Amino acid sequence: MPTEDPPGRTGDTPDGVPAELAVLEASIARTEARWQQLLAGTYQGTDPARLVTAVVDGEGVVVEVRFVRTITRHDPAVVEQAVLAAVSAAQQRLGAALADVTAEVLPPGAEPARGRTGAEPARGRTGADAWRRTGAEPADGPQAGGGVLGGEG
């Protein structure tokens, strides 16, 4: 008794793999390559006054901080805020890049994850900010009363 292909099946590739599976595997390979590219990259951000430029790696870890030549003319509190703003801007660029890749692989009609209020996409959030969603500080993260980059202040 002959068997029929299930409905919706478009046939096999020359290797005997169903065409849908081959397309899916190719999509997964492209997505994995894109993720690896993002994780291997660096992301730069600056503060609004352009006093500080920060660079983070693909995991959001700070790898470089550069200051303008005139940085010593500024109050330490201003420099502290500039560093924090530059790091945040760099991590937001990483988050946006990751969100773009995520949006590429979402099924048609699926909505991206939303931020805390549900009104805005969670695009600006990075893994480093996950503790804010749970309401507890990370064990090795920012501590209350910390100064510049976690120092005593």
N, C-alpha and C positions, 0 to 999 in steps of 0.2 A: 504494500500500500504506500503510495508516494506521500511524502510529507511536504507541507507548504511552509513558506517563510511566514513568521508572525507578521501581523499587520504593521505597517509603518517602517518595516525594514527596507533599507535602500540597496542592500546587496553587500557583497564582501569585497575587500581590497584584494589585490593579487596575492598578498601574504595570508589570506584566509581570515583576516580580522574584519569584523563588521565595520562598515563605513562610519557609523556613528561613533563607535569606540575609537577609531583612528582619529577622527576629528577632535574628540574629547581629549585624547592623549596628547595631541599636538597643542591644544589650548592649554593644557596643564603644563606642558614643557615650556611654552612661551611665558606663562605666568610665573613659574618657578625661576626662569632666567631673569625676568624683570625684577622679582623680589630680590634675588641675589645681587643684581646690579644696584638696586636701591640700598641694600644693606652694606655694600662695599663702597658706596659713595659718601661724600661729605656735604653738609648743608650749612650755609652761612646766613647769619642774621646780624643786624645792627640795631642800635638803640635809636630813638627818634632824633636825638641831637647829633648822632654820628660820632660819638666819642669813643665807642667800643664796637669792635667786630668780634663775634664769636663764631666758632666752627664746631659742629657736632658731627659725630659719625652716624652710620646707619642705624645705630641703636639709641641715639639721642645723647650719647656721652660726649661731654665737652673735650675736644682735642686741641683747641687753640683759642686764645683770647689775645686780641691785638688792641692797643690803645693809640689814640692820636698823640702826636708829639707834645701837645700842650696839656696833657691830662693832669699834670701836677698843679696846674692853675685852678683846678676844680676842687670843690669841697669833697671829702671822702664819701659823704652820704650820697652825693650826686653820682660819683663814680660807681658806688655800690649799685644804685638803681640802674645805671647805664649797663653795667655788666649783666644784671638780672634780665633786663629788657632785651639785650642782645642774645643771650642764651635762649630766652623764651622765643624770640623771633626765629632763631635757627631751628629750634625744635618744632616750631609750627610749620616751617617749610618742609621738614622731614615728614611731619604728620600729614600735610597736604599731599605730598608725593605718594605716601602709602595709601591715603584715601583714594587717590586717583586710580591706583592699581586695583584696589578693592572694588571700586565702581565698575571697572572694566570686566570683572569676573562675576558680578552679581547677575542672577538670572533676570530675564526681562520682567519688568513690573515690580521688582523688589526694591524696597526703600533702603537707603543707607542708614547706618546707626545714627541716632540723634543724641544731642548733648543733654545736659542735665535737665533743661526746661522742656525738652522735646520739640522746641520750635526751630532750633538751628541744628545743622548737621554737626556731628562730633568731629569734624575735620581738624580743628585746631588742637585736639587732645592727642597726647602721645602716651606711650606705655609708662613714661616717667610720671605721668599725672594720674595713674590708675588709683593711687591711694586716696586722691581727693574724692573719687566717686564712692568709696567705701566709708569715708568719714574718719579714717585712722591714718596717722602718719606712718610712713615706712620706717622700718627699724634702722636703716642706714641712710635715710633721706634727711631733709631739712629738719632741724630741731628748733623749737621755740627759743627766741632770744638770740639766734645765731647772727653773726655779722656777715661780712663779705665772704661769700662762698662757704658758709658753714663755720666760719671762725667765731671766736667768742666776741660778743659785741655788746 
